[in-house]
Amino acid sequence: MKRSLLVLLLIGLVGCGSTPTTNDETKNWSAQKIYAEAKDMLNSGSYDKSIKLFETLEARYPYGRYAQQAQLEVAYAYYKDNEPVSAVAACDRFIKLHPNHPNVDYAYYLKGLANFTEDQSLFARIADQDMTERDPRSANSSFESFRELSTRFPNSKYTPDAIARMKYLVDALAWHEVHVAQYYYKRGAYIAAVNRAQYALVHYPQAPANELGLAIMVRAYDAMGTNDLRDDALRVLQKNFPASKYVNGNFDRKKPWWRFWEL
């Protein structure tokens, strides 16, 4: 008897769980109405609700002009809702489906912005995190999106801001490499320190971080006893950063002043 009651109870629960929802107020809405409501939600800051409506619109009316716009709007909604991974995925999808769309330049720009926003956690807390634990992939992805935008759409209204952000990203990526070099130097890993400083010098030649990078190379080469390479790095430092605090003083091989740099 008890077993029979248990079976009936389980069947009842399964039945309740499988009952379809009937109170979807959007079921009779046109594509235009769903889009308008989704935009209102987006503009009012109700991002999660706007995302649901945009996705409902695309699922219900997949071939209309509102569906294309919804794909782009949902990317922006994810971006505003601090969901950069979803925003990037939505941008990639739009670019793949509509490579010749009049607003595809905005998709590239928004993709760059989403990665740029995610990147802020990478570079904004330099003192709070071990530099070697950071992953600069978001910064690189952001740079590539902005680069593709500025290359493919030089006259886009989004390109000037993209170029400005690219400059920031180059500087930030260079600082990332140099701080990793500094981390290695302080732990006596001199070859690793030189390699990371050289990477920044080669890939980001105009970055201000290279002043410190070259100073680290001089110190690391000196610590390894490779004097020729040390002197070469010192000459490059003096030539490119003549006013640097690292080149103030007289060069004295018997008592090298760079050993007193605070790195």
C-alpha positions in Angstrom: 0.0 0.0 0.0 2.7 2.4 1.0 4.7 1.5 -2.2 1.6 2.2 -4.3 1.2 5.6 -2.7 4.8 6.4 -3.3 4.5 5.5 -7.0 1.4 7.7 -7.3 3.1 10.6 -5.6 6.1 10.3 -8.0 3.8 10.2 -11.0 2.0 13.3 -9.7 5.2 15.2 -9.3 6.4 14.3 -12.8 3.1 15.3 -14.2 3.2 18.6 -12.5 6.7 19.2 -13.7 5.8 18.5 -17.3 2.8 20.7 -17.4 3.4 23.4 -20.1 3.4 27.0 -19.1 0.4 28.8 -20.5 0.8 32.4 -19.2 3.4 33.6 -21.6 2.1 37.1 -22.3 4.3 37.5 -25.4 2.8 34.5 -27.3 0.6 36.7 -29.5 3.0 39.6 -29.9 4.3 40.6 -33.2 8.0 40.8 -33.9 7.8 44.6 -33.8 6.2 44.6 -30.4 8.7 42.1 -28.9 11.5 44.2 -30.3 10.0 47.5 -28.9 9.5 45.9 -25.5 13.0 44.5 -25.5 14.5 47.9 -26.4 12.5 49.5 -23.6 13.9 47.0 -21.1 17.4 47.5 -22.4 17.1 51.3 -22.1 15.7 51.1 -18.6 18.6 48.9 -17.4 16.6 45.6 -17.2 19.2 43.8 -19.1 18.2 40.2 -18.2 14.6 40.8 -19.3 15.7 42.5 -22.5 18.0 39.5 -23.3 15.1 37.1 -22.8 12.9 39.1 -25.1 15.5 39.5 -27.8 16.2 35.7 -27.7 12.4 35.1 -27.8 12.1 37.3 -30.9 14.9 35.5 -32.8 13.5 32.1 -31.9 9.9 33.1 -32.9 10.7 35.2 -36.0 14.1 34.0 -37.1 14.1 35.4 -40.7 12.8 38.9 -40.3 14.8 42.2 -40.1 14.0 42.4 -36.4 15.8 39.1 -35.8 19.0 40.4 -37.2 18.8 43.5 -35.1 18.0 41.4 -32.1 21.2 39.4 -32.5 23.2 42.6 -32.3 21.1 44.1 -29.5 21.4 41.0 -27.3 25.2 41.3 -27.6 25.0 44.9 -26.3 22.6 43.8 -23.5 25.1 41.1 -22.4 27.9 43.7 -22.4 25.9 46.1 -20.3 24.9 43.2 -17.9 28.7 42.6 -17.3 28.6 39.3 -19.1 31.6 39.8 -21.5 32.0 36.2 -22.5 28.4 36.0 -23.7 28.7 39.4 -25.4 31.7 38.3 -27.3 30.0 35.0 -28.3 27.0 37.0 -29.6 29.2 39.4 -31.6 31.1 36.5 -33.1 27.8 34.9 -34.1 26.5 38.1 -35.7 29.8 38.6 -37.6 29.6 35.0 -38.9 26.0 35.2 -40.0 26.0 38.7 -41.4 29.6 39.6 -42.6 28.2 42.3 -44.9 25.6 43.8 -42.6 25.7 47.6 -42.6 26.3 47.5 -38.8 28.9 44.8 -38.7 31.5 47.4 -37.8 29.7 47.9 -34.6 29.9 44.2 -33.9 33.7 44.3 -34.1 33.7 47.4 -31.9 31.4 45.8 -29.3 33.5 42.7 -29.3 36.6 44.7 -28.6 34.8 46.6 -25.8 33.6 43.4 -24.2 37.1 42.0 -24.1 38.5 45.4 -23.1 36.1 45.5 -20.1 37.1 42.0 -19.0 40.7 43.1 -19.4 40.4 45.8 -16.8 40.5 43.2 -14.0 43.9 42.1 -15.5 45.6 45.5 -15.4 43.7 47.5 -12.8 45.1 45.7 -9.7 48.8 45.5 -10.5 49.8 45.6 -6.8 47.3 43.0 -5.7 48.1 40.0 -7.9 51.2 38.1 -9.0 51.9 39.2 -12.5 52.8 35.6 -13.7 49.3 34.5 -12.7 47.6 36.8 -15.2 46.3 35.8 -18.6 46.5 38.6 -21.2 44.3 36.8 -23.7 41.4 39.2 -23.2 43.6 42.2 -23.9 45.0 40.5 -27.0 41.6 39.6 -28.3 40.4 43.2 -27.7 43.3 44.5 -29.6 42.7 42.2 -32.5 39.0 43.2 -32.7 39.9 46.9 -32.7 42.6 46.3 -35.2 40.3 44.5 -37.6 37.7 47.2 -37.2 40.2 50.0 -38.0 41.6 48.0 -40.9 38.4 46.9 -42.5 36.4 50.0 -41.6 38.8 53.0 -41.4 35.9 55.5 -41.9 33.6 53.9 -39.2 32.5 56.3 -36.5 33.8 53.7 -34.0 37.4 53.6 -35.4 38.9 56.6 -33.6 37.9 55.3 -30.2 39.1 51.8 -31.2 42.5 53.3 -32.2 42.8 55.1 -28.9 42.0 51.9 -27.0 44.6 50.0 -29.0 47.3 52.4 -27.8 46.2 51.8 -24.2 46.2 48.0 -24.8 49.7 48.1 -26.3 51.1 49.9 -23.3 49.2 47.6 -20.9 50.5 44.5 -22.6 54.0 45.8 -22.6 53.8 46.6 -18.9 52.5 43.1 -18.3 55.6 41.5 -19.9 58.0 43.9 -18.1 56.4 43.3 -14.7 56.7 39.5 -15.3 60.4 40.2 -16.3 60.8 42.1 -13.0 59.2 39.2 -11.1 61.7 36.8 -12.6 64.6 39.0 -12.0 63.9 39.4 -8.3 63.8 35.6 -8.0 67.1 35.1 -9.7 65.6 33.7 -12.9 67.7 36.0 -15.1 67.3 34.3 -18.5 63.5 34.3 -18.1 63.7 38.0 -17.1 65.7 38.8 -20.2 63.3 36.8 -22.5 60.2 38.6 -21.2 61.8 42.0 -21.4 63.0 41.3 -25.0 59.5 40.1 -25.9 58.1 43.5 -24.9 60.9 45.3 -26.7 60.3 43.4 -30.0 56.5 43.3 -30.0 55.7 46.7 -28.4 58.8 48.8 -29.5 57.2 52.2 -28.7 55.8 51.3 -25.3 57.0 53.4 -22.3 57.4 50.1 -20.3 60.6 49.3 -22.3 62.5 51.8 -20.2 62.2 49.5 -17.2 62.5 46.5 -19.5 65.9 47.5 -20.8 67.0 48.4 -17.2 66.1 44.8 -16.2 68.0 43.4 -19.1 71.1 45.4 -18.1 70.9 44.1 -14.5 70.1 40.5 -15.5 73.0 40.4 -18.0 75.3 41.8 -15.3 74.2 39.2 -12.8 74.9 36.5 -15.4 78.4 38.0 -16.2 77.5 38.5 -19.9 79.2 41.9 -20.1 78.9 42.4 -23.8 75.2 41.9 -23.8 74.9 44.0 -20.7 76.7 46.9 -22.4 74.6 46.6 -25.6 71.4 46.8 -23.6 72.8 49.8 -21.7 73.6 51.6 -24.9 70.0 51.0 -26.2 68.6 52.2 -22.9 70.7 55.4 -23.1 69.9 56.1 -26.7 66.1 55.6 -26.4 65.6 57.0 -22.9 68.4 59.7 -22.5 66.5 61.3 -19.6 65.8 58.0 -17.8 66.5 57.8 -14.1 68.3 54.6 -15.0 71.0 56.4 -17.0 71.7 59.2 -14.6 75.3 58.9 -13.3 78.7 58.0 -14.6 79.5 54.7 -16.1 82.1 53.0 -13.9 83.0 49.4 -14.6 84.6 49.0 -11.2 81.5 50.2 -9.4 78.6 50.0 -11.8 75.9 52.4 -10.8 73.1 50.3 -12.2 73.5 47.9 -9.3 71.9 50.5 -7.1 68.7 50.8 -9.2 65.6 49.9 -7.3 63.8 47.5 -9.5 
